Amino acid sequence: MNVSSSKPSSTTPGAPLPSGDRPRTSTRRSVLRGLAATTAAGTAAACLPAGPAHAAPAGGRPRAASGTHALTLVHLGRDGAPTTAYRTLLTALSGPDAGGGREVKDSPATVTVRVPAGRYLLDSTISTGPAGDGSRGNDWLVRPRLDVDRDLTLVLDARAARPVDIRPPVADARFEQGGAFAEVTYEGVTGFANLMVMSPDLRVAHLGPAAERGAVRTWVDTYWRRPGGVCALGYAFRGERALTGLVRHPAPGDLATLVVRAGVPASGEGAARVDLSPSAGPSPALSLPVPPGGTGTFLFTAERGPWDLVYGAPAEPEGPFRGYFVLGRAFTPGSTTVHTFDAPVFGPALDSSPGARSVARRTGDTLELSVPLLADGDGHAPSAPLFTASTVTLHRDGAPFAVRRGEQPGHASFTLPPGRASYRLTASATRPRGSVTAAWTFTSAATATPTELPLSAVRFTPDLALDGTAPPHTATRVGVAVRGAALAAGVRSLAVSVSTDGGATWTPAPVTGGRIAVTTPAPGGTVSFRARLTDADGNTLTQTQLDAYVTRAAAGAPGAPAQ
């Protein structure tokens, strides 16, 4: 099948595909991409809903209408014979129906419709073979420029299509699903069409004259499953014509490698769900299940552009989706990147990179705090962190001003008096095991425009197993990194302390070369961190992470309770 819809460029989002029976993908994935790649079990293709669509009459010419022209469509299969196994869509790019769509489906092989004069995007899928067994072939014919200014007859001949031959450089990969897409822009309106397939037997062809320079954007994405991994091979083009065939056989060095490591969460059962898809979509998202403490590997085409990674952590039944998002990241062919999710040390994250979710600013009299207080050890911020209690308190000129309880950790909003004052902002959260507190001091007054607050954070990065444990009685070096405002302003002072008795006593740990020395306690013990930082402008941070991680019961034995 295929789909066509149109949208004013940059205003109307694409519609999502209906859900089917394949493994669940992340809810956020659909929002981000405007597309969840799903198909009902056994079908050969899936489609997005078109815009306002009207089926063609069963036969004969419709009654003439003022300002319209007769468009006769003749559908021929791969054998050259007339066929009714087709789906044809017209997307109006100009004229009175600009932005609307019309669908012609399973009508006689030759069908006539009346359409207003104007520019159209036409795409037609002609299917070959039985439906339902996953082997049906599809020929996708795309005419990005169809100018209707008189009565026309078009022959849509599947024999014009040429194969899409994309193969990964690994023998153990099995084709799972793919999609071919086209966007055509004309006079400020963008028409969109796609074909989603479950069979590798896909052929495509451009029909008709070329469109204007750069008006046609096309891309093909294919997804292949392999033991413990996924191959995602995508190719994108911009020009005046749609694709006629595509052959790509990348070598191993042409692909980037992404290794995803799954931590062992404190709650939730089952495997994490990970999907990787191009940022410039839409594109299908093929979920890769990764068990707690396991790894999954993606091989993908870096040349496709930036990619989005979504990690759906195991969650309690009926609980909220707990996802981590790494968005808009570019990769280099031949590179290997490792991301570890849902593992300690959990703590505050201040990140200005693409897709980051940190906000700490004042706009007028409003102070908005949205700092992930329980980002995982790699700094990934979860959409719904695990916590049992959460508090944000605000002091103004040394006096209590307001308290927020029970909201997502590190999130609060306050309305402040306009005058300049000194503030102490404290955010704390308790996890199923351990707690995190960050207290910032700074001065602030009403602002004419959104102004970032000078907040900083300290990240601790011990070498831990995926269950969040370290060996007991071991001397280690733990990485210490400053994030946030102090990176720009400079650090005036930084003092770090370590506790191995749950915070009852603290031992100074000098930072040397970005690391501190830590000797882990006896089996089943915990390590806690405290940092006191002052930046060059005098703003301060006091950050405490109690029971940040635990030691294993014995070397090589299963880990202590998850973090």
N, C-alpha and C positions, 0 to 999 in steps of 0.2 A: 504494500500500500504506500501511498504517499500523502503528503499534506501540504496545503498551501494556506497562508494567511498573509495579511499585510498590516503595516503599521506606519504611522508617520515616523520618519526616522528620528530616533532618540526619545520618543515619547511613550509608545505603547509596548508593554512587555509581551513576550511570546507566551502562548498558552501551554500548560503542562500536558504531557501525555497521560492517559488513564493508567492506573496501576493494574498490574497483572499478577502472575503467579511466580515470578522470579524472586530471588532473595531480596529482602527489604533493603532499600537504600536509605540514606539519611534524609530526614524531612528537610533539613536546611539545604541539602544538595539541590532539591527541586526549586527552592526559592532562589538560590544563587544562579543556577543555570537557566531557569525558566523551562526546564525539561528534566523529567525522570525517565530514563530509558527502560521501558517496561513493555512486555508483550504477553498476551495470554499464552499459556502453554500450548505448543504445537503450531502456533501461527507462524507465517513466514515473514510478516512485516507488521509495523504499527504506524499510526499516524497521529499527528496533532489535529485537533479540530480546526476546520477552516473558519474564516470569518462568515458573515451571513451567506449561507449556501443554499442553492436551490437545485434540485435534481432536474435533469433535462426530461422532456416528455418522452413517453415510450416510443413514439415513432411519428414520422411526418413533420412538416414545418409548423412551427408555432404561428399564431396569428400575427401579422405584421404590426409593428408598433412604431409610432413616430420617433425618428431619431435613432433607430436601431438598424443593425445589419444582421443578415443571416450568416452564421458561422457553421459550416458543415465539417464534421470531424470524422475521418475514416481511420479505424483502428485495425492494424495488421499485426499478427503474431510473428514469432521467429520463423515460422514456416511460410510466411508470406500470405497466409489465409486470413480472412476476416475473423476477428475475435471479440468476444464480450468480456474477456477476463482482463478488465482494465479499470483504472480510476484516473480520471482527468480533471484537473482543476484549472480555473481561470482566475487570476488575481488582477483586479483593475488597478493600474498605476496612474491613470488619468481619466478624465471624463466624469460624468455624473456619479458613477459608482466607485470612484477612487477610494481605495482602502477597503473595498468589499471583495468577497470571493464567491465563486460559483462552482459547484461540483457536478461532474458528470460521471456516474458510476453504474456499471453493469447494465447499460442501455444497449440497444442494438449496436452492431459493429460500426454502422454509419448513423450518426445522429446529428441533428441540426438544432442549434439554439440561436436565439436572437439576443444580441448584446448591444449596449450603447457604443457609439463611436468612441475610440480612445486607444490608449496604450495598455497592453496586458502582458503579464507573465503567464505563460502556459507551461504546465508540467503534467506528464502522463506516465503512469506506471502500467506496463503490460506484463502480466504474470504468465509463467509457463510451468506446467507440471502440477501435481496434486497439492492441495493445501493441507496443512496439518502435520506433515511428516518432516518439516524442517529443511526440505531439499528444494522447495519451489524456487525457480529462477525468476529474477525481476529485471526488466529493461526499463530504465528511467530516461525519458526523453524530456529535455528542458528547452523551451524557446523563451529566452529572456526578453525578446523584443517582438511583440505581435501588435502591429498597428492595424486596427480595424477601422477602415474608412470606406469600405464597400463590402458587398457580399463576398465571402471567401470560402474556399474549400481547402482543408489541410489534411494531408495523409500522415498519420502517426504510425510509422513503420518500425517495429522492433528490430528489424534487420540493420537499421542505421546505428544501433548501439554497439559499443566496443567494451571488452571486459575491464572490470576493475580487478587487477591482479596485484594484491598486496600480500606479502608473506613475511613473517618474522624470521629471524636467523636462528631459531631454535627448533629442534625437531619435535619437542614434546608439547608444543603449543597447539591448542584446538580452537578453531573459530567458534566464537560465542555470539557475537552480534556486531552490527555495523550501522553506519548511517551516512547518507549523502545529502548535502545541504546546498541551497542556493539562495542568495539574497540579491535582489535587483533594485536599484534606486533610480527613480526618475521623477524629476520635478518635486523633490522633497518627500516623496512617498516611497517607502521600502516594502517590497513584496518578498515574502519568505516562503520557501517550499522545502520539503524534505522527504526522504524515504528511509525508513528504518527496516532493517532486514535481519533475519536469523539464519540466513544461508549465505555462503560466500559466493554463490552464483549471482553476481550483480554485474550488469552492464549499463553504461550511461552514454548519452549522446547530446550534443548541442544541436538545435534545429534553428533554421532561419538566419536572418542577418545578424551581424554583431550589434550590440548595444553601444552606448556612448562609452568613451574611454574611462576605465576604472569603475564602471557602474555595476559590474557583476562580481560578487564575492562568492566563491564556491569552496567547499571543503568536504573531505571524506575522512571519517574516523572509523577504525576497525578495532575490535577488542577480542583478544585471544586468551583463553584460560590455560594455565599450565600448573603442574604440581607446586603449590605454595606460592603462586604468583600470577600475574597478568601481564600480557603484552598489549600496549596501547599505541597503535600506529596511526597517526593522523597527519594529513597534508592539506594545506590551505593555499588558495590562489586568488588573485584579483586581476581583473581584466575586462574584456568586452564580450567574452563568450563563456558559456558553460563548458563543462568537461565533456570530451569525447574519449572515453576510456582513460585508464590510469594504471601504470605499471610501476611498482616500487618494491624492490627486494633489498632492504637495508642490510648492511653488514653489521656485526656486533659493535664495532667501533662507532657506528652512526647513531647508536642509541644511548640514552642516559639510563642510569640505574638508580632506583629509589628503594631503599630498604626501610621497612616500617617495623619497629619493635613494639610489642604490646606489653604494657605493664600489667601487674596483677592487682586489680582494683579491690578496694575494701568492701564493695557491695556490687551486686549485679552478677548474673551468671551468663555463661555462653561466650561465644567469640565476639570480638570487636568486628565491626564492618568498616572497611576502608575502601574509598573509591578515589580515583585520580582521573581528572578530565581537563581538557583545555580550558583556560580562562575565557578565551574568545569562542563562545559557543553559539547556540546550544550544541550539546553533544551527549550521547548516551553515557551513563556512568555504570560501570560493571563493578559490583561490590566484590571485594576480596575478604573472606572471613579469616581472621587472625586470632588464634586462641590465646588466652592469657599466658604471658611468658614466652610467646612464640614470635616468629617473624614472618613477614610477607615481602615479596620482591616484585617491583614493577619495572619492566623494560619499556621505554617509550621514546618517541621521536621528539628530541629537544627542538628541532626546527619548527615544530607546530606553534611555538611561541610559549608564553607563560602558561603554567598549569596550576590547577587548584587541587589540593589534597584535603579530603574530609575523613576524619577518624571518628566513627561512632562507637563510643565505649559501651561495654555491657552495662545495662541499667536494671533497676528493680522492676518487676512486673507493674505495669500501670504507672511507672515513674516517668519523669520527663526525659526527652532525648538528651543525652549528654555527649556533645560533640566537640571536637577540636578542629579548627580550620586553619590551614596554611594556604593562603590565597595569593595568586599572581606571582608565583616564583618562576624565574627563568633558570634553565639548566644548560649545561654544555655537553655536546656529544662526547661519549666516552667517560663521563664523570660518574662517580658514585656518591650518593647523598644518603645519610642515615638520619631518620627521625624516630625518637623514642617517645611514646605517649603514655600518660597516666601512671607515671612512676615518680618517686620522690627525687629531689626535695621540693615540696610544694611551698610556694611563697609568692610575694607580690611581683607583678610583671609590668614594666613600663616600656613600651615598645612602639616606635614610630614607623616600623616597616609596613609595606602594603598588607592590608588585611588585619592589622593590629586592632585590638579592641580596647585600648587604654585611652581614657579621657579624664583629665583633671583640669578644670578651667573655671574661670569666672566670666560671666557675661552680664554686664550691668550689676544688679544686686543679687544675681543667682550664682551660687557655687554648685557646680555639678561634679560629682565624684563617680567615676566608673573605672576603677583600677582593679583588674583581676587579682584578688588577694590569694587565690589558691591555684595559680598557674603551675603546671607540672615541672619536672626537673629540666626539661628542654625549653621551658618558657612558653609552652602552648597553653592558652587560656581556654578552659572548658565553658561550654554554653550553660551548663547546669552543674556547678561543682558540688561535691559531696561535703556537707557540713551539718552540724547539729545545733550550732548557735552562731549568731552574727550580730555585731554591734558597731555602729559608727557614732562617735561623739565629737562635738565641736566646742572648743573653748575660745572665747573672744576676750582679749586683754586680760587673760588669767581667770576669767569667770566662766562657769558653765553656760553654754548658749543653747544647745539642742542635742537630742539623742535620737538615733534611728535604730530600731531593733528588728531582727528577723528577716531583713532584706538580703538579697544576694550579697555575699561578702565583698566589701570594697565598693559598694554602690549606695549612693545617697545624694539628696539634693537639699540645699538650704537657701533661704532668702535672708540676706544680710543687710544690716544698715549700710548706707553708702560711704560713710567716713572711713578713713584709713585706720586699721587696727592690726594688732598682732593676733595670730590664730594658732591654735594647736588642734590638729585634726588627727583623730585616732581611729583606726579601723582594726577590728579583730574578728577572728573566726575560729571555731573549734571544729576539728574533723573527727571522724570516728576514732582516730588515734592521733593525738597531737593537736597543736594550735599554732596560729600565726597572728602576730600583732605588729602593726606599723603605725608609728606616731610621728607626724610631720609638724614642724613649726615654720611659719612664714608670715610676712605682712601682706595685706591686701586692701584695696579700696575699690569702689565701683568703677567699672570699665566701660568705655564707649563701644568696644568691639570684643569678641571672645578672646580671652587672654589665658594662656596656659599657666597653671599653678606650678611653682618651682618644687615639685616633688621628685624624690629619688628613691631608688630601691637597691638592695644588694642581693645578688644571686649566689647561692652556694651549690657547687657541682661536685659532690663526691663520686667516686667510682663504685656504683652499686649494681647488684644483680637486678633482673627485671621484677623480682618480687619485692624490691625495695630494701634489701638487706645487705650488710657488709660482714666480712669475717670478724670474729671477736679477737681481742688482744693483738691488734695489728696496727702498726704505725703507717699512716697514710698521709697523702698530701691532697687537700681539698681546694678546688678552684674557687676564687672569690672575684666577682665582677660587679662593678657599679653601673647602674642604669638610670636613665632619667635626666633630670636637670643638672645633676652634678657632672655629667659627662661634658655638657657644654660650658658650664660655669667654672669647672675645675673643683677638685677635692681639697679642702683645707686640712681635714683630719679624718681618719677612719680607724676605729678601734674595734676589734673583733674578739669575742670571748666564746668559749666552748664549755658545755656542761654535759656530764655523763650520769647525772643523778636527777634528771627531770627538771633542772633549773634551780635546785636547792643551793648549789654552789657553782661559781663560774671561774674559769681559768683563762687569763689573757692568751690570745693566739696571734702573734704578730703576723702581718701580711707581708710576705716576701715573694717578689716575682709573681704576684697575682695568686698566691696560694698560702694556706695555713697548714700547720702540722696538727694532725689529730691522731690520737691513739684510741682505738675503739675499745669499749668496755667488755665485760664478760658476756657470755652467750645470753641472749634475751635482753640485753641492755639497750639503752637508747642514746643518741647523740643529739644535742640541742645547740642552736647557734644564737648569738646576739651580736648585733652590729650597731655602733654609734657613729654617725657620719655628720660632718658639717661641710657644706660646700663653700666656695670662695665668696659667695654673697651673704653668708651667715645663716642660710636656711639649714635646718637640721632634720635628721631622721634617727629614730630609735626603733630598731626592728628585732623582734624576738620570734624564733621558731622552735617551740618546744617539741621534743620527741620527733625530730625531723626524719630520722630513720633508725632502724633497729639492727642488732647484730644477730647473725644466725645462731641456731642452737648448737651447731658444731660445723666444722669445715666440711662442705659438701652435702650437709644435711638440708632438708627442706627448710625454707625460710620461716621466720616468725610471722605473726599475723600481718596481713598486708597493710600498707600505708593508706 
